[in-house]
Amino acid sequence: MPHPKGKNLQFAPAFWTIASALSLTINIIFTIILLALFLNIKNLNPEVALNPGNFLLGGLHNNFERMDSAHITTTIPIETNIPVKFDLQLNQQTQVILSEDVTITNALVTVKTGGMNIANALTTIVLPQGTTLPVMLNLTVPVDQMVPVELNVNVDIPLAQTELHKPFKGLQDVVKPFYCMVNANALNLEDQPICK
């Protein structure tokens, strides 16, 4: 059954209204973009404007390469107590000084003088304070102490020697084919060709 001509004519104004509104919206968006570019023309890098693919992909590849060759450097302060437990063996000659008078009873004494000789006589001897005596030390001293430790440890971790190397290398490999498509003579940070 054929449609009456009146219904087709009613559809046309709605179509032109929607198309006009859409066209006006797109034109307004492009006008805003052109105005923003015009206001920022001083800051626009001509190399980026003329070859955005090379700039973007080269920047990504170079920064992934820099991240892989970066180092984490810091200073870590350490404050802790370390248990120290061992046996200290002493075997040496030393001298001790008496801090008070020392009385020795029933000591066997031999005295030889010009006119009198006494052999192996029991006597009491008093050694005065400050007397120096030679002593041979031969003993084991147990050591069991907590020793406080405070120090700063400098740390330098190359990221290429950590688990982060693989993802950084993987990101370079992902970007490389696209970078080589826009710049077949691309060089890495060491001026070596990337595209081989």
C-alpha positions in Angstrom: 0.0 0.0 0.0 1.6 3.3 -1.1 2.3 5.9 1.6 0.7 9.2 1.2 3.0 12.0 0.0 2.2 14.1 3.1 4.0 11.7 5.5 7.2 11.8 3.5 7.2 15.6 3.6 6.8 15.6 7.4 10.1 13.5 7.8 12.2 15.9 5.8 12.1 18.9 8.2 13.0 16.7 11.1 16.0 15.3 9.2 17.3 18.7 8.2 16.9 20.0 11.7 19.0 17.2 13.2 21.6 17.5 10.4 21.8 21.3 10.9 22.2 20.9 14.7 24.9 18.2 14.3 26.8 20.3 11.7 26.6 23.4 14.0 28.0 21.4 17.0 30.9 20.0 15.0 31.7 23.5 13.7 31.7 24.9 17.2 34.1 22.1 18.4 36.5 22.8 15.5 36.3 26.5 16.1 37.3 26.0 19.8 40.2 23.7 18.8 41.5 26.2 16.3 41.2 29.0 18.8 43.1 27.0 21.4 45.8 26.2 18.9 46.0 29.8 17.8 46.4 31.0 21.5 49.1 28.4 22.1 51.0 28.7 18.8 54.1 30.1 20.7 54.3 26.9 22.7 53.8 24.6 19.8 56.9 22.6 18.8 57.0 22.4 15.0 58.6 19.0 15.1 55.7 17.6 17.1 53.2 19.3 14.9 54.7 18.0 11.7 55.6 14.5 12.9 53.5 13.6 16.0 53.9 9.8 15.5 57.7 10.0 15.6 57.7 12.3 18.6 55.2 10.3 20.6 56.6 6.8 19.8 60.2 7.9 20.1 59.4 9.6 23.4 57.8 6.4 24.7 60.6 4.2 23.5 63.3 6.5 24.9 61.6 6.8 28.3 61.1 3.1 28.6 64.8 2.7 27.8 65.7 5.3 30.5 63.5 3.6 33.0 65.3 0.3 32.4 68.8 1.9 32.8 67.7 3.9 35.9 69.0 3.3 39.4 67.2 3.6 42.8 69.7 5.4 45.1 68.9 6.2 48.7 70.3 6.0 52.2 68.6 3.7 54.7 69.1 4.5 58.4 69.5 1.4 60.5 68.9 1.5 64.3 68.8 -1.9 66.0 70.3 -4.1 68.7 72.4 -7.1 67.7 72.8 -10.0 70.1 76.5 -10.9 70.6 77.1 -14.2 72.3 80.5 -16.0 72.3 83.2 -17.3 74.6 86.3 -15.1 74.9 89.4 -17.1 75.6 92.0 -15.2 77.6 95.6 -16.5 77.9 98.0 -13.6 78.7 100.3 -12.1 81.3 99.0 -8.9 83.0 99.6 -6.9 86.1 97.0 -6.1 88.8 97.1 -3.4 91.4 95.6 -4.2 94.8 92.8 -1.9 95.7 93.1 -2.7 99.5 95.4 -4.4 101.9 95.5 -8.1 101.4 96.3 -10.5 104.3 97.8 -13.9 103.5 97.8 -16.4 106.5 99.8 -19.5 106.9 102.2 -18.6 104.1 105.4 -20.5 103.8 108.2 -18.0 103.8 112.0 -18.4 103.3 114.1 -15.5 104.5 117.9 -15.3 103.9 119.7 -12.4 105.6 123.3 -11.7 106.5 123.1 -13.4 109.8 119.9 -15.4 109.8 118.3 -18.0 107.5 114.7 -19.0 107.9 113.4 -21.8 105.6 109.7 -22.7 105.1 108.3 -20.9 108.1 104.6 -20.4 108.5 103.8 -16.7 108.8 101.1 -14.1 108.1 101.9 -11.6 105.3 100.1 -8.3 104.7 100.4 -6.9 101.1 99.6 -3.1 101.2 97.1 -1.4 99.0 98.6 -0.3 95.7 101.0 -3.3 95.4 101.4 -4.4 91.8 101.3 -8.2 91.2 102.1 -10.0 88.0 99.3 -12.3 87.1 98.9 -14.9 84.3 95.3 -15.0 83.0 94.2 -18.3 81.5 90.4 -18.4 81.5 87.3 -18.4 79.3 85.0 -15.4 79.6 81.4 -15.9 78.4 80.1 -12.8 76.5 76.3 -12.4 76.1 75.3 -8.8 75.3 73.0 -6.8 73.1 75.0 -4.3 71.1 73.3 -1.2 69.8 74.0 -0.5 66.1 73.3 2.8 64.4 74.4 3.3 60.8 73.4 4.6 57.4 73.5 2.2 54.5 73.8 3.7 51.0 71.7 1.7 48.5 72.2 1.8 44.7 69.9 -0.7 42.9 70.1 -0.8 39.0 66.6 -1.5 37.8 68.0 -3.5 34.9 69.1 -6.1 37.4 65.7 -6.4 39.1 62.4 -8.0 38.1 61.4 -4.6 36.5 63.9 -5.2 33.6 61.5 -7.6 31.9 58.5 -5.3 31.8 60.5 -2.3 30.7 62.1 -4.3 27.9 58.7 -5.6 27.0 57.3 -2.1 26.7 60.2 -1.1 24.4 59.5 -4.2 22.2 55.8 -3.3 22.0 56.5 0.3 20.9 59.5 -0.6 18.6 57.6 -1.8 15.5 55.4 1.3 15.4 58.3 3.6 16.0 60.2 1.9 13.2 57.3 2.4 10.9 57.4 6.2 11.3 61.2 6.5 11.6 63.3 3.7 10.1 66.5 5.4 11.2 65.6 5.6 14.9 68.4 5.5 17.4 68.4 4.4 21.0 70.0 6.4 23.9 73.5 5.0 23.0 73.0 6.1 19.3 72.7 2.5 18.1 70.0 1.7 15.4 66.8 0.4 16.9 65.3 -0.9 13.6 67.4 -3.9 12.4 
